[in-house]
Amino acid sequence: SQQGEEDPQALSIQEGENATMNCSYKTSINNLQWYRQNSGRGLVHLILIRSNEREKHSGRLRVTLDTSKKSSSLLITASRAADTASYFCATDANQAGTALIFGKGTTLSVSS
Amino acid sequence: GAVVSQHPSRVICKSGTSVKIECRSLDFQATTMFWYRQFPKKSLMLMATSNEGSKATYEQGVEKDKFLINHASLTLSTLTVTSAHPEDSSFYICSARKTGNYGYTFGSGTRLTVV
């Protein structure tokens, strides 16, 4: 099962530009997490935002959460070629025994 | 920190054979582990929830007789792909949730290729 959509599905930008990815979900959540995945590799946890938070920063990452719209955004500022990867949001219902449910992902390509 | 070890990282098998993938929580106990499958250029799809000492819970559309899950201890869950076919070729990732904690830790994934 998947929560919903991420947009855009693919994003190509130049180094130094900002990249914004959006995620929508369907059910009630306790928190929402963003992950990065390089091609053919495992997941790297980027940031977690709780349902009672609206915005969170970590380095060049800025995440927002709007629970009324059931949506989140991930902003990567001053992008680098090394940011090229797929980015997924994942929602956590925080009920015992429940899994993270992933969105469809955005493939980001940063060219130098 | 919590570490999950997943083996093998890559496996190639012949059509009709079975393959076992292990997922171990190295420094914590996990009553619940999760198995995901990821096709190329797609997202992670939850296959099943593995509960220590009890039967796994499978997502709709996932064949329990084909994807056997065993969670015999608080630190080990295994996924066996039985009678594998080329369409089972995929990236399989496990995740463990620390008992009493709501954080998730992911294994590094297993690339299965069935020829």
Interface residues (C-beta under 8 A of the other chain):
Chain A: S1 Q2 N30 Q33 G40 R41 G42 L43 H45 F88 D92 N94 A96 G97 T98 A99 L100 I101 F102 G103 K104 G105 T107
Chain B: T32 F34 Y36 K41 K42 S43 L44 M45 L46 T49 N51 E59 Q60 F91 I93 S95 Y102 Y104 F106 G107 S108 G109 R111
